Amino acid sequence: MYAIVDIETTGGHASANGITEIAVFIHDGQKVVKHFETLINPQQKIPAYITSLTGIDNYMVADAPSFEEIASTLYNLLSDTIFVAHNVNFDYSFVKHHLKAAGYELAEKKLCTVRLSRKTFPGLPSYSLGNLCRSLALPINNRHRAGGDANATVLLLEHCMANGGEAHIAQMLKKSSAEQWLPLHLTKADVAGLPAGPGVYYFHDVKDKIVYVGKAINIKKRVSSHFTHNDPDRKRQNFLRTICKITCKECATELEAIVLESAEIRRLWPKYNVSQKQPQQKYALYLFEDNRGYKRLAIDKKKKNFPALYSFNLLHEGLVMLKKMIEEFELHEKLCFIDKTAFTETDIAFLDPPMVYNGKIKKALEALEEKLPTFAVMDDGKKENEKLCLLVERGNFWGMGYLPASTNISSADDLKIYLNPYADNDTIRNSIYLFVEKHPDKRISLPATTLRFQN
């Protein structure tokens, strides 16, 4: 038995919206054997734009039964049937959610007539219900009302069956079929063609814009997991409706995937990524020489084209480090901009000569260099004759890439010709440090590029 269902609602997601009308046609594969249709009081106001689309207003549903009052009848009607709808996940998510709230658990197989029509009649310009019925010369009356749209879906199902659709239905209803859970705009082939190794995957919208970036040890398995549960909340439903295409980049290791995902989220700023959308590092430690010949340290906002000695997410983090350097190496607070008051004659009288003071700065920076390690992480590449390399210079992530397995490495500069530079951030840095703690054999200590300091 097929239960062909159409609903009208107060909005686009089940968790915060109600059903205003439902129509169900029970079909035995040959003909309709039972019909149920009713307006429903959603127990919330119907938005004006919904009324303009469906014609259903608050006055029409004022005396209609609530969903809870029809839940038992509806559940008995749908039990042991195949739930059929045009874009079935939308209707099913609403009916399942509201039945569950009334104490009933719906767990029927689903059949989407959008997908069925694509398989039975490939190449049509549009598979929306109205356009599809026009293309196939099927009558559709009382549009955007549950009864009219459900009746048109009955005719569409029968037309598909009469044109070889039953073979497709049998395949679509198999437990192994992805048709039961995939978003409307994706096909089984879109997921089946994904690699089973580590990498980064991208979800695109109808305009090919990337709306989500994720990383995985097994790309195919992770992507599939996004679609195997149908939560009724707004964000989840909007997310599923948005996805029209999947692309991916294969990686050699999970660590490479973690780094690439973090870098791509900050580069693309996808709509549905949340957790790694922190601002980029905003502050840095800089060195410059003033007009009196003094080498001076300063914490300032990070600048794109001015080399920094070290970067910080928080201004406080940088100031704490600089104050420790001042105390340990007897640097002058005013020459480091910790004390921003003007120099007095007394200050100038007690200043070390530039040559002496600059020697203290040099020692402070050499100590900083020792505390901020420079090392490479070497791992297997995607090919036998290459190695994956990630470079950390002075405690910050510099970049990653692939290099020939036979490459001799003596310094960070030797590696940089092979690597692509990336912006450093906490997620990447912490992941690398955690990795080398677990795999110390893959860490190669290196001398850093010469400090930007001259006597």
BELHU-V553752 format. One record per residue. N is the residue number from 1. RES is the residue in three letters. PSI is psi in degrees with one decimal (* if undefined). Layout:
BEGIN
n->{N:N}
res->{RES:RES}
psi->{PSI:PSI}
END
This chain:
BEGIN
n->{1:2:3:4:5:6:7:8:9:10:11:12:13:14:15:16:17:18:19:20:21:22:23:24:25:26:27:28:29:30:31:32:33:34:35:36:37:38:39:40:41:42:43:44:45:46:47:48:49:50:51:52:53:54:55:56:57:58:59:60:61:62:63:64:65:66:67:68:69:70:71:72:73:74:75:76:77:78:79:80:81:82:83:84:85:86:87:88:89:90:91:92:93:94:95:96:97:98:99:100:101:102:103:104:105:106:107:108:109:110:111:112:113:114:115:116:117:118:119:120:121:122:123:124:125:126:127:128:129:130:131:132:133:134:135:136:137:138:139:140:141:142:143:144:145:146:147:148:149:150:151:152:153:154:155:156:157:158:159:160:161:162:163:164:165:166:167:168:169:170:171:172:173:174:175:176:177:178:179:180:181:182:183:184:185:186:187:188:189:190:191:192:193:194:195:196:197:198:199:200:201:202:203:204:205:206:207:208:209:210:211:212:213:214:215:216:217:218:219:220:221:222:223:224:225:226:227:228:229:230:231:232:233:234:235:236:237:238:239:240:241:242:243:244:245:246:247:248:249:250:251:252:253:254:255:256:257:258:259:260:261:262:263:264:265:266:267:268:269:270:271:272:273:274:275:276:277:278:279:280:281:282:283:284:285:286:287:288:289:290:291:292:293:294:295:296:297:298:299:300:301:302:303:304:305:306:307:308:309:310:311:312:313:314:315:316:317:318:319:320:321:322:323:324:325:326:327:328:329:330:331:332:333:334:335:336:337:338:339:340:341:342:343:344:345:346:347:348:349:350:351:352:353:354:355:356:357:358:359:360:361:362:363:364:365:366:367:368:369:370:371:372:373:374:375:376:377:378:379:380:381:382:383:384:385:386:387:388:389:390:391:392:393:394:395:396:397:398:399:400:401:402:403:404:405:406:407:408:409:410:411:412:413:414:415:416:417:418:419:420:421:422:423:424:425:426:427:428:429:430:431:432:433:434:435:436:437:438:439:440:441:442:443:444:445:446:447:448:449:450:451:452:453:454:455}
res->{MET:TYR:ALA:ILE:VAL:ASP:ILE:GLU:THR:THR:GLY:GLY:HIS:ALA:SER:ALA:ASN:GLY:ILE:THR:GLU:ILE:ALA:VAL:PHE:ILE:HIS:ASP:GLY:GLN:LYS:VAL:VAL:LYS:HIS:PHE:GLU:THR:LEU:ILE:ASN:PRO:GLN:GLN:LYS:ILE:PRO:ALA:TYR:ILE:THR:SER:LEU:THR:GLY:ILE:ASP:ASN:TYR:MET:VAL:ALA:ASP:ALA:PRO:SER:PHE:GLU:GLU:ILE:ALA:SER:THR:LEU:TYR:ASN:LEU:LEU:SER:ASP:THR:ILE:PHE:VAL:ALA:HIS:ASN:VAL:ASN:PHE:ASP:TYR:SER:PHE:VAL:LYS:HIS:HIS:LEU:LYS:ALA:ALA:GLY:TYR:GLU:LEU:ALA:GLU:LYS:LYS:LEU:CYS:THR:VAL:ARG:LEU:SER:ARG:LYS:THR:PHE:PRO:GLY:LEU:PRO:SER:TYR:SER:LEU:GLY:ASN:LEU:CYS:ARG:SER:LEU:ALA:LEU:PRO:ILE:ASN:ASN:ARG:HIS:ARG:ALA:GLY:GLY:ASP:ALA:ASN:ALA:THR:VAL:LEU:LEU:LEU:GLU:HIS:CYS:MET:ALA:ASN:GLY:GLY:GLU:ALA:HIS:ILE:ALA:GLN:MET:LEU:LYS:LYS:SER:SER:ALA:GLU:GLN:TRP:LEU:PRO:LEU:HIS:LEU:THR:LYS:ALA:ASP:VAL:ALA:GLY:LEU:PRO:ALA:GLY:PRO:GLY:VAL:TYR:TYR:PHE:HIS:ASP:VAL:LYS:ASP:LYS:ILE:VAL:TYR:VAL:GLY:LYS:ALA:ILE:ASN:ILE:LYS:LYS:ARG:VAL:SER:SER:HIS:PHE:THR:HIS:ASN:ASP:PRO:ASP:ARG:LYS:ARG:GLN:ASN:PHE:LEU:ARG:THR:ILE:CYS:LYS:ILE:THR:CYS:LYS:GLU:CYS:ALA:THR:GLU:LEU:GLU:ALA:ILE:VAL:LEU:GLU:SER:ALA:GLU:ILE:ARG:ARG:LEU:TRP:PRO:LYS:TYR:ASN:VAL:SER:GLN:LYS:GLN:PRO:GLN:GLN:LYS:TYR:ALA:LEU:TYR:LEU:PHE:GLU:ASP:ASN:ARG:GLY:TYR:LYS:ARG:LEU:ALA:ILE:ASP:LYS:LYS:LYS:LYS:ASN:PHE:PRO:ALA:LEU:TYR:SER:PHE:ASN:LEU:LEU:HIS:GLU:GLY:LEU:VAL:MET:LEU:LYS:LYS:MET:ILE:GLU:GLU:PHE:GLU:LEU:HIS:GLU:LYS:LEU:CYS:PHE:ILE:ASP:LYS:THR:ALA:PHE:THR:GLU:THR:ASP:ILE:ALA:PHE:LEU:ASP:PRO:PRO:MET:VAL:TYR:ASN:GLY:LYS:ILE:LYS:LYS:ALA:LEU:GLU:ALA:LEU:GLU:GLU:LYS:LEU:PRO:THR:PHE:ALA:VAL:MET:ASP:ASP:GLY:LYS:LYS:GLU:ASN:GLU:LYS:LEU:CYS:LEU:LEU:VAL:GLU:ARG:GLY:ASN:PHE:TRP:GLY:MET:GLY:TYR:LEU:PRO:ALA:SER:THR:ASN:ILE:SER:SER:ALA:ASP:ASP:LEU:LYS:ILE:TYR:LEU:ASN:PRO:TYR:ALA:ASP:ASN:ASP:THR:ILE:ARG:ASN:SER:ILE:TYR:LEU:PHE:VAL:GLU:LYS:HIS:PRO:ASP:LYS:ARG:ILE:SER:LEU:PRO:ALA:THR:THR:LEU:ARG:PHE:GLN:ASN}
psi->{138.5:135.4:102.7:119.0:141.9:142.6:155.6:143.3:173.6:-5.7:-172.5:-2.9:144.4:-30.3:-23.7:10.0:156.8:168.3:131.3:-19.2:145.1:142.7:135.3:126.3:118.8:124.4:133.1:12.2:-13.8:-40.6:166.5:129.6:-12.5:148.1:133.2:132.3:136.4:148.0:154.8:136.1:111.5:-5.9:33.3:160.6:142.8:122.1:150.8:-38.0:-28.9:-42.7:-41.3:-27.9:-45.6:-22.1:-2.2:121.9:177.6:-35.0:-39.3:-33.2:1.3:-39.9:8.1:157.3:153.6:166.4:-38.8:-33.2:-28.1:-2.4:-44.4:-47.2:-45.0:-42.7:-44.8:-34.3:-38.0:-18.4:138.4:31.2:171.7:120.3:115.3:135.4:161.8:113.4:67.6:-32.5:-30.5:-56.0:-42.5:-40.4:-39.1:-49.9:-44.0:-44.8:-46.1:-30.6:-40.0:-39.5:-26.1:0.3:15.7:140.0:108.7:129.7:50.9:159.6:152.7:148.8:122.8:121.1:-16.8:-50.7:-42.4:-41.3:-37.5:-37.4:-39.2:-37.4:70.9:152.3:3.8:152.0:-27.9:146.1:18.7:154.4:-46.1:-49.2:-36.0:-44.2:-36.9:-43.4:-35.2:6.4:40.5:134.6:140.7:117.4:160.2:51.1:145.4:23.2:147.3:-44.8:-45.8:-45.7:-36.6:-40.9:-40.4:-35.8:-34.5:-47.9:-38.4:-43.7:-45.3:-39.0:-38.2:-44.5:-37.2:-11.7:35.8:10.5:-20.5:-33.0:-38.2:-39.7:-43.1:-40.9:-40.1:-25.9:-3.3:146.5:-31.4:-7.8:137.5:-7.6:-23.2:-25.5:-10.4:147.6:156.5:-39.2:0.1:149.6:166.5:-35.4:-30.0:-37.5:-39.8:-29.7:-2.0:148.6:158.3:12.8:-173.4:154.5:-169.0:136.4:154.7:130.8:129.5:151.8:-171.5:-23.3:11.1:12.2:137.3:121.8:-9.5:139.4:133.0:162.5:157.5:152.4:-35.9:103.2:-47.9:-46.4:-41.5:-42.8:-43.8:-37.1:-22.0:-25.0:1.1:3.0:145.5:68.1:143.7:1.8:159.5:-48.6:-42.9:-46.4:-41.1:-39.2:-49.0:-39.5:-23.7:-32.1:121.0:-12.0:148.1:130.7:168.9:162.1:120.8:145.0:162.2:-34.3:168.0:-36.8:-43.2:-40.3:-40.7:-45.8:-46.1:-41.6:-48.1:-42.7:-40.2:-36.3:-41.6:-26.4:-42.9:-25.3:57.5:147.4:-41.9:4.4:135.8:-47.5:-29.8:25.2:35.2:156.5:154.4:164.5:130.5:-17.4:156.9:160.7:125.5:155.6:132.5:169.1:131.8:-178.5:-5.2:-0.7:5.5:129.6:128.6:139.3:146.5:142.8:127.3:169.4:142.3:135.7:140.1:-42.8:23.5:118.9:132.9:148.8:-33.9:153.6:152.3:145.0:-35.0:139.9:-39.9:-40.1:-44.3:-40.6:-38.3:-44.7:-42.5:-39.2:-35.9:-39.0:-40.4:-45.2:-43.6:-35.3:13.8:47.6:162.8:127.8:-34.7:-31.3:-13.2:5.8:18.4:-42.9:114.4:12.3:160.9:150.2:137.5:170.7:-34.7:-42.7:-46.5:-36.3:-32.9:0.8:139.7:153.1:153.9:-41.0:-39.8:-47.2:-40.5:-27.6:-37.8:-41.4:-42.0:-44.5:-39.4:-40.6:-33.7:-38.5:-38.8:-40.9:-40.0:-34.2:-24.6:100.0:150.6:123.4:162.2:145.8:117.9:132.0:173.6:142.2:-171.0:-18.8:162.2:-34.3:21.5:161.6:142.0:135.0:133.8:132.3:127.6:123.1:123.7:44.1:-10.8:144.1:128.7:-46.5:-179.8:165.2:-169.3:144.2:157.0:141.3:-24.0:3.5:131.7:130.3:120.0:-16.2:169.4:-34.7:-32.5:-32.5:-32.8:-25.6:-20.0:-18.6:153.4:127.3:145.0:153.3:134.6:145.8:168.7:-41.9:-47.8:-49.3:-45.8:-37.1:-40.1:-44.6:-37.9:-39.0:-47.4:-22.7:-36.7:-27.8:67.9:-22.4:-15.1:5.0:127.6:114.3:141.9:152.3:139.8:169.1:145.7:137.0:146.9:68.8:134.1:142.9:*}
END
